[in-house]
Amino acid sequence: EPEVTQTPSHQVTQMGQEVILRCVPISNHLYFYWYRQILGQKVEFLVSFYNNEISEKSEIFDDQFSVERPDGSNFTLKIRSTKLEDSAMYFCASRPTTFYGYTFGSGTRLTVV
Amino acid sequence: TQLLEQSPQFLSIQEGENLTVYCNSSSVFSSLQWYRQEPGEGPVLLVTVVTGGEVKKLKRLTFQFGDARKDSSLHITAAQPGDTGLYLCAGYNAGGTSYGKLTFGQGTILTVHP
């Protein structure tokens, strides 16, 4: 079964530091996403990426956040200057043209101290 | 802003009992998905329903999409301890500027006791 792979599984960083969360989506998928889940809260949409550009982003996805697909396989989420409230599980997801193959990775637990 | 409300938030039952989880919205969705999430893992897609009134079965799990495409339910027959987990519904709207953003409910934590 094809998987979405995320690294690292855990990341602890100091407030104000930059972090890069990495994802390898399923190879023939075309749409890529980042979601986050703060402990005890709903899974929230951050950004979608299609055809090498951001297609939609939420209010959460401000100037501190950026995404890249640098080499056709990796998909990264960068947080430039982390805040305590950025502590959450971050999930990468990808899908083909249909919704039936929507697949999430296992997540990166980000802790900002 | 579209919202999905799931109920109940917590469900604790004995093995062999039946249960239903509800997912409701005041908005119409093009499709609804149900996921199961284990602690420390990402959501795993169980089913996608796209047609109003659609019913899909996955072994002991039955999923229904409301006729107006504003609500959905998940029914589990003869629950087993292995069904324990967090169940999430998520809605999607096609068209316009949407590229597949999912709106999630808050989830239902199901515990099935042996």
Interface residues (C-beta under 8 A of the other chain):
Chain A: V4 Q6 Y31 Y33 Y35 Q41 K42 V43 E44 F45 S48 Y50 S55 E56 S58 F91 A93 R95 F99 Y100 Y102 T103 F104 G105 S106 G107 R109
Chain B: S31 Q33 Y35 G40 E41 G42 P43 V44 L45 T48 V50 L88 A90 Y92 T97 S98 Y99 G100 K101 L102 T103 F104 G105 Q106 G107
